[in-house]
Amino acid sequence: MRKNYLLTPGPTPLPPEVRAAMARPIIHHRTPQFQAILKEAADGLKFVFQTKNDIFILASSGTGAMEAAVANILSPGDTALVIQAGKFGERWTEICKAYGISAEIIDVEWGKAADPADIEKKLKANPRIKAVLLTLCETSTGVANDIAACGRVVKNSEAVLVVDAISGLGAIDLKTDDWSCDIVVSGSQKGLMLPPGLGFISVSPKAAKLIEGSRSPRYYFDLRKAKQALDKTDTPFTPAITLIVALNEALKLLKQDGLEAVFARHKKMAEATRAAVKALGLELFSPKDGSDVVTAVKVPAGIDGEKLVKTMRDTYGVTIAGGQAELKGKIFRIAHMGFIEEFDIIVGISCLEKVLAQLGYKFQMGAGVRAAGEVFLK
Ligand SMILES: *Cc1c(COP(=O)(O)O)cnc(C)c1O
């Protein structure tokens, strides 16, 4: 018998209301009953995305929405500017490659945020750039980019701004309209507190023009078909009915709390996590640009980072994430995204302390829990 705690950057824990909604009997999608649900979902998503733009709901993980963005706005031979500051920035490049789109790359050191001035320079130097592809929270490093500043730069060019907000949406602020984000993509299993399986994509009027002109192959993710259906409160294919029912419950919870309170809670969870790991003598991977979504921590010398993550999970039921790609074994990541409250953080830190102690790391037992507790007392 064992309790499980999920402190990973997707999937994230499910609120009881969301789980209960998924146990309801399934209904048919071409019905007035489902149309009402779809309408509620569309309105609720606009609230979370902070936009008036259309938002399409796809039956896919977040990457499907990324692919839909590229396939619908860019054509073979087009040029896109990709900001690569980690594994998920690289995914934009890979998708461009798959569609024959030439990617100009701004390589940002992993652990650092993008500099909007670099984007401005590239846009000036190459007027062929049709889209700027970047990431709200680069989950692989824990770093959040300044989307507002990037939006100000891209707004004055011909290019559209495309933001991967798969992790971060519903956790930290993202003002789609005020920050001039033409396309925002997201997924269900992170800040939105749902199981994986839904992709979301919002489209501004500037981006909608590109969708009409794209020569890329597309069928399932054809947003022209999706738009025709959306205008009739419908979907082109069978939607993920159960997940959309659950989405409305999650959106209700976010609305009840209000976005400001939701962002403030994430900020507090992040602050407590950072204080805790520092109190244990550990070093943050991104001391300057770390987000309130997920905290990346350097594995201390002499400790096996993969064993740390594995022991926490397999022996004690507390799942955090290790490092990806070049950061494998070098960092671990504690997510505080979605349905996470202060005592989830306390459990995570307490388990981290126990396993660090067992692995022979020297520190004062309880120092992390105490530091987190002090943040929560404020
Ligand atoms: C999780 C994540 C993705 C991938 O989403 P999937 O739902 O696994 O397809 C892409 N970008 C970022 C920033 C992510 O955190």
The ligand as an SDF file (V2000), in Angstrom:
LIG
                    3D

 15 15  0  0  0  0  0  0  0  0999 V2000
    5.5220   18.9890  -22.1260 C   0  0  0  0  0  0  0  0  0  0  0  0
    5.9910   19.9730  -23.0970 C   0  0  0  0  0  0  0  0  0  0  0  0
    5.8730   19.7500  -24.4740 C   0  0  0  0  0  0  0  0  0  0  0  0
    5.4090   18.4550  -25.0400 C   0  0  0  0  0  0  0  0  0  0  0  0
    4.0860   18.2370  -24.8350 O   0  0  0  0  0  0  0  0  0  0  0  0
    3.4400   16.7940  -25.1000 P   0  0  0  0  0  0  0  0  0  0  0  0
    2.0810   16.9990  -24.4780 O   0  0  0  0  0  0  0  0  0  0  0  0
    4.2940   15.7970  -24.4020 O   0  0  0  0  0  0  0  0  0  0  0  0
    3.3650   16.5920  -26.5430 O   0  0  0  0  0  0  0  0  0  0  0  0
    6.2730   20.7630  -25.3250 C   0  0  0  0  0  0  0  0  0  0  0  0
    6.7510   21.9100  -24.8630 N   0  0  0  0  0  0  0  0  0  0  0  0
    6.8880   22.1580  -23.5580 C   0  0  0  0  0  0  0  0  0  0  0  0
    7.4500   23.4530  -23.1010 C   0  0  0  0  0  0  0  0  0  0  0  0
    6.5140   21.1930  -22.6330 C   0  0  0  0  0  0  0  0  0  0  0  0
    6.6630   21.4240  -21.3250 O   0  0  0  0  0  0  0  0  0  0  0  0
  1  2  1  0
  2  3  1  0
  2 14  2  0
  3  4  1  0
  3 10  2  0
  4  5  1  0
  5  6  1  0
  6  7  2  0
  6  8  1  0
  6  9  1  0
 10 11  1  0
 11 12  2  0
 12 13  1  0
 12 14  1  0
 14 15  1  0
M  END
$$$$
